[in-house]
Amino acid sequence: MIRRALLMAAALTPLAAHSQSAWAQSPWKGFYATGTKQRAVRFAGGDGATLAGTLLLPRWSELQKVPGVVLIAGSGPTDRNGNNPLAPERIDLLKLIAERLAEAGIASLRYDKRGVGASTSRPTGPLEEQERFFAWDNSVSDVAAAHGELLKHDEIKSYATALLGHSEGGLLALAAARELGAAARGARKLHGLVLAATPGRPLADIVRAQIARSAPALLETAEQTMATVMATGRVPAGLPREQQTLFPRYAGPFLQSVLSFDPAQALAGLDLACLLLQGAADRQVVPMEDVQPLIDALGRRGASGEAVIFPAVSHNLKLVTGPTDPGFAGPLAPAVGDKLAGWLRPLLGA
Protein backbone atom coordinates (compact mmCIF):
# COMPACT_ATOMS: atom_id res chain seq x y z
CA MET A 1 0.00 0.00 0.00
CA ILE A 2 1.38 3.41 -0.96
CA ARG A 3 0.31 6.87 0.00
CA ARG A 4 1.69 9.75 -2.03
CA ALA A 5 1.37 13.33 -0.85
CA LEU A 6 2.24 16.62 -2.50
CA LEU A 7 2.42 19.30 0.19
CA MET A 8 1.40 22.71 -1.10
CA ALA A 9 2.75 25.86 0.54
CA ALA A 10 -0.53 26.62 2.29
CA ALA A 11 -0.65 23.15 3.79
CA LEU A 12 2.71 23.10 5.54
CA THR A 13 1.24 22.79 9.03
CA PRO A 14 3.18 21.06 11.82
CA LEU A 15 2.26 17.43 12.29
CA ALA A 16 3.40 17.33 15.91
CA ALA A 17 0.04 18.62 17.12
CA HIS A 18 -1.67 15.63 15.51
CA SER A 19 0.96 13.01 16.40
CA GLN A 20 2.23 13.61 19.90
CA SER A 21 5.23 11.64 21.05
CA ALA A 22 5.09 9.16 23.90
CA TRP A 23 7.15 11.64 25.90
CA ALA A 24 4.55 14.39 25.37
CA GLN A 25 1.87 12.06 26.76
CA SER A 26 3.98 10.60 29.57
CA PRO A 27 2.93 11.11 33.20
CA TRP A 28 6.62 11.81 33.91
CA LYS A 29 6.49 14.99 31.83
CA GLY A 30 7.18 17.92 34.11
CA PHE A 31 9.07 15.73 36.61
CA TYR A 32 11.97 14.70 34.40
CA ALA A 33 14.45 16.77 32.43
CA THR A 34 13.85 17.22 28.75
CA GLY A 35 16.67 17.77 26.27
CA THR A 36 19.34 15.47 24.89
CA LYS A 37 22.58 13.77 25.73
CA GLN A 38 25.23 12.61 23.29
CA ARG A 39 27.87 9.91 23.32
CA ALA A 40 30.95 9.56 21.17
CA VAL A 41 31.22 6.08 19.65
CA ARG A 42 33.87 4.15 17.76
CA PHE A 43 33.15 0.85 16.06
CA ALA A 44 34.55 -1.55 13.47
CA GLY A 45 33.34 -1.00 9.92
CA GLY A 46 33.93 -3.03 6.79
CA ASP A 47 37.33 -4.54 6.00
CA GLY A 48 39.02 -3.43 9.22
CA ALA A 49 38.20 0.28 9.13
CA THR A 50 37.25 2.06 12.34
CA LEU A 51 34.33 4.48 12.20
CA ALA A 52 33.75 7.36 14.59
CA GLY A 53 30.33 8.78 15.27
CA THR A 54 27.86 10.41 17.62
CA LEU A 55 24.92 8.79 19.35
CA LEU A 56 22.34 11.46 20.18
CA LEU A 57 19.76 10.38 22.75
CA PRO A 58 16.64 12.04 24.14
CA ARG A 59 17.20 12.67 27.86
CA TRP A 60 14.09 10.54 28.45
CA SER A 61 16.15 7.50 27.43
CA GLU A 62 17.56 7.48 30.98
CA LEU A 63 14.08 6.47 32.11
CA GLN A 64 12.76 4.39 29.21
CA LYS A 65 14.21 2.77 26.11
CA VAL A 66 13.74 4.70 22.85
CA PRO A 67 13.79 3.83 19.13
CA GLY A 68 16.95 4.47 17.12
CA VAL A 69 17.83 5.52 13.57
CA VAL A 70 21.14 5.29 11.70
CA LEU A 71 21.82 8.41 9.61
CA ILE A 72 23.86 7.89 6.43
CA ALA A 73 25.64 10.74 4.66
CA GLY A 74 25.59 11.51 0.96
CA SER A 75 28.40 11.50 -1.58
CA GLY A 76 31.92 12.86 -1.30
CA PRO A 77 33.95 13.54 1.86
CA THR A 78 30.86 14.18 3.98
CA ASP A 79 31.18 13.96 7.76
CA ARG A 80 28.78 12.81 10.47
CA ASN A 81 27.07 16.21 10.60
CA GLY A 82 26.45 16.30 6.85
CA ASN A 83 29.21 18.78 6.00
CA ASN A 84 31.47 18.54 2.97
CA PRO A 85 34.60 20.69 2.47
CA LEU A 86 33.70 20.95 -1.22
CA ALA A 87 30.45 22.78 -0.35
CA PRO A 88 30.65 26.60 -0.08
CA GLU A 89 28.66 26.72 3.18
CA ARG A 90 28.15 24.70 6.35
CA ILE A 91 25.15 22.42 5.85
CA ASP A 92 24.81 20.40 9.10
CA LEU A 93 21.94 18.39 7.61
CA LEU A 94 22.48 15.17 9.55
CA LYS A 95 23.07 17.05 12.80
CA LEU A 96 19.80 18.93 12.29
CA ILE A 97 17.93 15.70 11.54
CA ALA A 98 19.41 14.07 14.64
CA GLU A 99 18.27 16.98 16.80
CA ARG A 100 14.76 16.91 15.32
CA LEU A 101 14.48 13.17 15.93
CA ALA A 102 15.64 13.59 19.53
CA GLU A 103 12.86 16.14 20.06
CA ALA A 104 10.45 13.43 18.92
CA GLY A 105 11.86 10.89 21.38
CA ILE A 106 14.01 9.03 18.84
CA ALA A 107 17.76 8.40 19.17
CA SER A 108 20.14 8.50 16.22
CA LEU A 109 23.64 7.39 15.35
CA ARG A 110 25.53 9.34 12.70
CA TYR A 111 29.12 8.67 11.71
CA ASP A 112 32.05 10.01 9.71
CA LYS A 113 32.39 8.08 6.48
CA ARG A 114 35.55 6.02 5.99
CA GLY A 115 38.41 8.34 5.06
CA VAL A 116 36.65 11.32 6.65
CA GLY A 117 36.92 13.11 10.01
CA ALA A 118 37.81 10.90 12.95
CA SER A 119 37.21 7.62 11.11
CA THR A 120 40.08 5.64 9.59
CA SER A 121 41.96 7.90 7.20
CA ARG A 122 42.26 7.30 3.49
CA PRO A 123 45.26 5.05 2.77
CA THR A 124 48.33 6.72 1.32
CA GLY A 125 49.72 3.56 -0.26
CA PRO A 126 49.27 2.13 -3.78
CA LEU A 127 46.16 2.92 -5.82
CA GLU A 128 44.95 -0.66 -5.42
CA GLU A 129 44.94 -0.28 -1.62
CA GLN A 130 42.90 2.92 -1.89
CA GLU A 131 40.46 1.26 -4.28
CA ARG A 132 39.89 -1.61 -1.85
CA PHE A 133 39.41 0.79 1.05
CA PHE A 134 36.66 2.73 -0.74
CA ALA A 135 34.91 -0.27 -2.34
CA TRP A 136 31.11 -0.17 -2.41
CA ASP A 137 30.76 -3.37 -0.37
CA ASN A 138 32.81 -1.81 2.43
CA SER A 139 30.56 1.24 2.56
CA VAL A 140 27.47 -1.00 2.68
CA SER A 141 29.10 -3.00 5.49
CA ASP A 142 29.75 0.28 7.33
CA VAL A 143 26.00 0.98 7.40
CA ALA A 144 25.28 -2.50 8.74
CA ALA A 145 28.04 -2.04 11.34
CA ALA A 146 26.53 1.29 12.43
CA HIS A 147 23.18 -0.43 12.93
CA GLY A 148 24.92 -3.11 14.98
CA GLU A 149 26.60 -0.41 17.09
CA LEU A 150 23.25 1.29 17.67
CA LEU A 151 21.79 -1.94 19.03
CA LYS A 152 24.61 -2.31 21.58
CA HIS A 153 23.42 0.68 23.61
CA ASP A 154 21.07 -0.09 26.49
CA GLU A 155 18.86 2.93 25.83
CA ILE A 156 17.80 1.64 22.40
CA LYS A 157 14.76 -0.51 21.66
CA SER A 158 16.36 -3.27 19.62
CA TYR A 159 13.00 -4.01 17.99
CA ALA A 160 12.42 -0.42 16.80
CA THR A 161 15.18 0.78 14.46
CA ALA A 162 15.42 2.36 11.02
CA LEU A 163 17.90 3.63 8.44
CA LEU A 164 17.81 7.15 6.99
CA GLY A 165 20.01 7.84 3.98
CA HIS A 166 20.48 11.19 2.28
CA SER A 167 21.20 11.30 -1.47
CA GLU A 168 23.87 8.66 -2.21
CA GLY A 169 23.44 7.61 1.42
CA GLY A 170 19.97 6.45 0.44
CA LEU A 171 21.51 4.04 -2.07
CA LEU A 172 23.73 2.63 0.68
CA ALA A 173 20.68 2.38 2.96
CA LEU A 174 18.83 0.37 0.31
CA ALA A 175 21.75 -2.03 -0.13
CA ALA A 176 22.33 -2.36 3.62
CA ALA A 177 18.62 -2.88 4.32
CA ARG A 178 18.68 -5.88 2.02
CA GLU A 179 21.77 -7.20 3.84
CA LEU A 180 20.28 -6.58 7.29
CA GLY A 181 16.97 -8.13 6.29
CA ALA A 182 18.72 -11.31 5.23
CA ALA A 183 20.95 -11.50 8.31
CA ALA A 184 18.72 -10.21 11.12
CA ARG A 185 15.93 -12.05 12.83
CA GLY A 186 13.37 -11.20 15.50
CA ALA A 187 14.09 -8.26 17.77
CA ARG A 188 17.20 -7.18 15.85
CA LYS A 189 15.42 -6.82 12.53
CA LEU A 190 15.28 -3.44 10.81
CA HIS A 191 11.81 -1.86 10.92
CA GLY A 192 11.87 1.19 8.68
CA LEU A 193 13.67 3.03 5.88
CA VAL A 194 13.74 6.73 5.03
CA LEU A 195 15.14 7.83 1.66
CA ALA A 196 15.81 11.57 1.57
CA ALA A 197 16.64 13.22 -1.78
CA THR A 198 17.62 9.77 -3.07
CA PRO A 199 17.75 9.09 -6.83
CA GLY A 200 15.38 6.48 -8.19
CA ARG A 201 17.34 5.84 -11.38
CA PRO A 202 20.82 4.30 -11.68
CA LEU A 203 23.45 6.90 -10.85
CA ALA A 204 24.91 6.71 -14.35
CA ASP A 205 21.64 8.13 -15.68
CA ILE A 206 21.61 10.86 -13.00
CA VAL A 207 25.20 11.90 -13.72
CA ARG A 208 24.52 11.90 -17.46
CA ALA A 209 21.50 14.18 -16.98
CA GLN A 210 23.33 16.52 -14.59
CA ILE A 211 26.21 17.01 -17.03
CA ALA A 212 23.80 17.50 -19.94
CA ARG A 213 22.08 20.29 -17.98
CA SER A 214 25.13 22.05 -16.55
CA ALA A 215 28.04 21.36 -18.94
CA PRO A 216 26.84 19.67 -22.15
CA ALA A 217 30.24 20.10 -23.82
CA LEU A 218 31.67 17.61 -21.29
CA LEU A 219 29.05 14.93 -21.84
CA GLU A 220 30.86 12.90 -24.49
CA THR A 221 34.08 12.54 -22.48
CA ALA A 222 32.12 11.82 -19.29
CA GLU A 223 30.22 9.06 -21.10
CA GLN A 224 33.53 7.52 -22.17
CA THR A 225 34.83 7.68 -18.60
CA MET A 226 31.72 6.04 -17.16
CA ALA A 227 31.83 3.30 -19.81
CA THR A 228 35.45 2.54 -18.88
CA VAL A 229 34.73 2.53 -15.15
CA MET A 230 31.70 0.28 -15.50
CA ALA A 231 33.58 -2.15 -17.74
CA THR A 232 36.89 -2.30 -15.84
CA GLY A 233 36.33 -0.94 -12.33
CA ARG A 234 39.16 1.52 -12.87
CA VAL A 235 39.09 5.28 -13.38
CA PRO A 236 41.29 6.25 -16.37
CA ALA A 237 44.40 8.29 -15.63
CA GLY A 238 44.79 11.80 -16.96
CA LEU A 239 41.16 12.88 -16.85
CA PRO A 240 40.40 16.58 -17.40
CA ARG A 241 40.36 18.55 -14.13
CA GLU A 242 36.60 19.09 -14.31
CA GLN A 243 36.06 15.29 -14.23
CA GLN A 244 38.52 14.46 -11.45
CA THR A 245 36.15 15.49 -8.64
CA LEU A 246 33.36 13.42 -10.15
CA PHE A 247 35.56 10.41 -10.92
CA PRO A 248 38.45 10.21 -8.39
CA ARG A 249 41.15 7.70 -9.32
CA TYR A 250 40.79 5.75 -6.06
CA ALA A 251 36.99 5.30 -6.47
CA GLY A 252 36.97 2.95 -9.46
CA PRO A 253 35.45 -0.17 -7.81
CA PHE A 254 32.99 1.96 -5.81
CA LEU A 255 31.86 3.79 -8.92
CA GLN A 256 31.57 0.56 -10.90
CA SER A 257 29.01 -0.67 -8.36
CA VAL A 258 27.12 2.53 -7.63
CA LEU A 259 26.79 3.70 -11.24
CA SER A 260 24.88 0.54 -12.16
CA PHE A 261 22.98 0.08 -8.88
CA ASP A 262 19.22 0.23 -9.54
CA PRO A 263 17.57 1.82 -6.49
CA ALA A 264 14.00 1.25 -7.68
CA GLN A 265 14.66 -2.45 -8.18
CA ALA A 266 16.30 -2.66 -4.74
CA LEU A 267 13.35 -0.92 -3.07
CA ALA A 268 10.81 -3.12 -4.85
CA GLY A 269 12.48 -6.16 -3.27
CA LEU A 270 12.29 -4.86 0.32
CA ASP A 271 9.42 -5.81 2.61
CA LEU A 272 10.02 -2.76 4.78
CA ALA A 273 8.00 0.38 5.56
CA CYS A 274 9.52 3.25 3.58
CA LEU A 275 9.20 7.04 3.50
CA LEU A 276 10.48 9.10 0.55
CA LEU A 277 11.32 12.76 1.28
CA GLN A 278 12.03 14.95 -1.73
CA GLY A 279 12.45 18.69 -2.23
CA ALA A 280 10.73 20.17 -5.26
CA ALA A 281 13.65 22.62 -5.64
CA ASP A 282 16.30 19.86 -5.67
CA ARG A 283 18.82 20.57 -8.45
CA GLN A 284 20.66 17.25 -8.12
CA VAL A 285 17.84 14.71 -7.82
CA VAL A 286 15.18 16.24 -10.03
CA PRO A 287 11.49 15.71 -9.33
CA MET A 288 9.77 13.88 -10.78
CA GLU A 289 12.10 12.39 -13.39
CA ASP A 290 14.61 11.06 -10.89
CA VAL A 291 12.11 10.28 -8.12
CA GLN A 292 9.22 8.63 -9.95
CA PRO A 293 10.91 5.21 -10.26
CA LEU A 294 11.06 4.96 -6.45
CA ILE A 295 7.41 5.96 -6.14
CA ASP A 296 6.50 3.32 -8.73
CA ALA A 297 8.55 0.76 -6.77
CA LEU A 298 6.64 1.58 -3.58
CA GLY A 299 3.42 0.76 -5.41
CA ARG A 300 4.68 -2.67 -6.46
CA ARG A 301 5.29 -3.81 -2.87
CA GLY A 302 3.12 -5.24 -0.14
CA ALA A 303 4.78 -3.12 2.57
CA SER A 304 3.53 0.35 3.44
CA GLY A 305 5.12 3.37 1.82
CA GLU A 306 4.67 7.09 1.41
CA ALA A 307 6.28 9.74 -0.80
CA VAL A 308 6.17 13.45 0.00
CA ILE A 309 7.36 16.23 -2.30
CA PHE A 310 8.00 19.53 -0.47
CA PRO A 311 7.67 22.83 -2.38
CA ALA A 312 10.60 25.28 -2.18
CA VAL A 313 12.88 22.72 -0.50
CA SER A 314 16.42 21.99 -1.71
CA HIS A 315 18.50 18.85 -2.08
CA ASN A 316 19.71 19.44 1.48
CA LEU A 317 16.13 19.69 2.77
CA LYS A 318 16.36 23.43 3.45
CA LEU A 319 13.87 26.08 2.39
CA VAL A 320 14.99 28.14 -0.61
CA THR A 321 14.21 31.80 -1.17
CA GLY A 322 14.21 31.67 -4.97
CA PRO A 323 15.53 29.90 -8.07
CA THR A 324 19.14 31.00 -7.48
CA ASP A 325 19.26 29.88 -3.82
CA PRO A 326 21.06 26.49 -3.60
CA GLY A 327 19.57 25.78 -0.18
CA PHE A 328 22.77 24.93 1.69
CA ALA A 329 22.44 27.01 4.86
CA GLY A 330 19.76 27.42 7.46
CA PRO A 331 17.57 25.09 9.50
CA LEU A 332 15.89 21.92 8.35
CA ALA A 333 12.70 22.82 6.51
CA PRO A 334 10.00 22.63 9.23
CA ALA A 335 7.62 20.58 7.10
CA VAL A 336 10.35 18.00 6.44
CA GLY A 337 11.16 17.65 10.13
CA ASP A 338 7.52 17.40 11.09
CA LYS A 339 6.76 14.76 8.46
CA LEU A 340 9.82 12.73 9.40
CA ALA A 341 8.96 12.77 13.10
CA GLY A 342 5.26 12.18 12.47
CA TRP A 343 5.98 9.15 10.28
CA LEU A 344 8.61 7.53 12.50
CA ARG A 345 6.81 7.96 15.84
CA PRO A 346 3.98 5.49 15.23
CA LEU A 347 6.19 3.17 13.17
CA LEU A 348 8.82 2.81 15.90
CA GLY A 349 6.64 3.45 18.93
CA ALA A 350 8.28 6.68 20.08
HELIX and SHEET records of a PDB file:
HELIX    1   1 ALA A    9  ALA A   11  5                                   3    
HELIX    2   2 ALA A   22  GLN A   25  1                                   4    
HELIX    3   3 GLY A   46  GLY A   48  5                                   3    
HELIX    4   4 ARG A   59  GLU A   62  5                                   4    
HELIX    5   5 LEU A   93  GLU A  103  1                                  11    
HELIX    6   6 LEU A  127  PHE A  133  1                                   7    
HELIX    7   7 TRP A  136  LEU A  151  1                                  16    
HELIX    8   8 GLU A  168  ALA A  183  1                                  16    
HELIX    9   9 GLY A  186  ARG A  188  5                                   3    
HELIX   10  10 LEU A  203  SER A  214  1                                  12    
HELIX   11  11 PRO A  216  LEU A  218  5                                   3    
HELIX   12  12 LEU A  219  THR A  232  1                                  14    
HELIX   13  13 ARG A  241  GLN A  244  1                                   4    
HELIX   14  14 ARG A  249  ALA A  251  5                                   3    
HELIX   15  15 GLY A  252  SER A  260  1                                   9    
HELIX   16  16 PRO A  263  ALA A  268  1                                   6    
HELIX   17  17 GLN A  292  GLY A  299  1                                   8    
HELIX   18  18 PRO A  334  LEU A  348  1                                  15    
SHEET    1   A 9 ILE A   2  LEU A   6  0                                        
SHEET    2   A 9 GLY A 305  PHE A 310  1                                        
SHEET    3   A 9 ALA A 273  GLY A 279  1                                        
SHEET    4   A 9 GLY A 192  ALA A 196  1                                        
SHEET    5   A 9 ILE A 156  HIS A 166  1                                        
SHEET    6   A 9 VAL A  66  ILE A  72  1                                        
SHEET    7   A 9 ALA A 107  TYR A 111  1                                        
SHEET    8   A 9 THR A  50  PRO A  58 -1                                        
SHEET    9   A 9 THR A  36  ALA A  44 -1                                        
END                                                                             
